[in-house]
């Protein structure tokens, strides 16, 4: 009996329920590279106290992507926090499904909404555990933001978990 309970426990840990989350049809990685500002996100433990959050993506010699995440701790003048990682494409037909690794573990990085001119992007993963709304500028127009929220709600995201990321005003 104990062996059966142990097996059920192990299966429960590894079982991932099937979720359907569509990604964008295609991402031109060269256009996607560069600096993105975090407009809003599902707060993650490693981002606690972060403001002025941004990510910089650059192509590596091996074809993967360097990831540099930066934020200021507690205020716009606070200490700079940095985390360096690596991303790799896992769906080469669309380039919209990637994995990102910081430290030891790879995590899904799915681009689920993307402006035609790459002015904004929305990133999540199949189980909708995390969510980031990114922009090429630190401030996003309200009508653009509301359009993103409408599409996220249609996809089943819990918008009550979404928190705006403070960004300094330009100029």
Order of alpha helices (4+ residues) and beta strands (2+ residues): alpha-alpha-beta-beta-beta-beta-beta-beta-beta-beta-alpha-beta
